[in-house]
Amino acid sequence: MPLAPPMHRIVFLGPPGAGKGTQAAELAKVLGIPHISTGDLLRAAVAQHTPLGIEADGYMRAGKLVPDDLVLRMLQERLRSPDARSGYLLDGFPRTLVQAEALTGFAPIDRVVSFEIPESVLMERLTQRRSCPNCGAVYNLVTQPPRVAGTCDKCGGTLVGRPDDRPEPVYTRLQTYHRQTAPLLEHYARLGLLSRIDAQGSREAVSERIRKAVA
């Protein structure tokens, strides 16, 4: 009787600019599991006018945060999909201890990878970030500049800086992350699920550290 493929139920945690999204997409492809970002789930549900998306859109249009309960229902629905049967990689969720405790009811976790990186490096990465409003491609003027200054490599669109990538908002976002996530890291460490990795260096070097952490 053939052995069942190993389960990979992974959470990536890290502050904005740590490189979670890029690494999550690569690792998910290697492991053959879906890369799930709750932000992407929300945007897709709203765009597709699903019942949960319509509910979420009401909060977003009113300038309110989408409640945890709604995000968790959306995530639970996504994890019922056939492609998540052999595992999943949750990118940036849970963000708080309350979310983590709620998640245990329907989504077991095997490994939590925390992206560790100095705040000074994150400030430089985020304040130098530019994106294409046409196709969504993201660049960094220091670490991943476009071939032609100010122009998207993929579609030729004009690159712009996001308002929340100015130094003051970036600093606020980083402080919020550390305040909310510190108890979460302690929680997963107590459960023996936490691996901290150095998120500095080349994409290949960071990828190798991650693969060792989840092996």
Buried (B, 14 or more C-beta within 10 A) or exposed (E): EEEEEEEBBBBBBBBBBBBBBBBBEBBBEEBEBBBBBBEEBBBBBBEEEBEBBEBBBEBBEEEEEBEBEBBBBBBBBBBEEEEBEBBBBBBBBBBBBEBBEBBEEEBEBEBBBBBBBEBEBBBBBBBBBBBBEEEEBBBBBEBBBBEEEEBBBEEEBEBEEBEEBEEEBBBEBBEEBEEBBEEBBEBBBEEEBBBBBEBBEEEEEBBEBBBEBBE
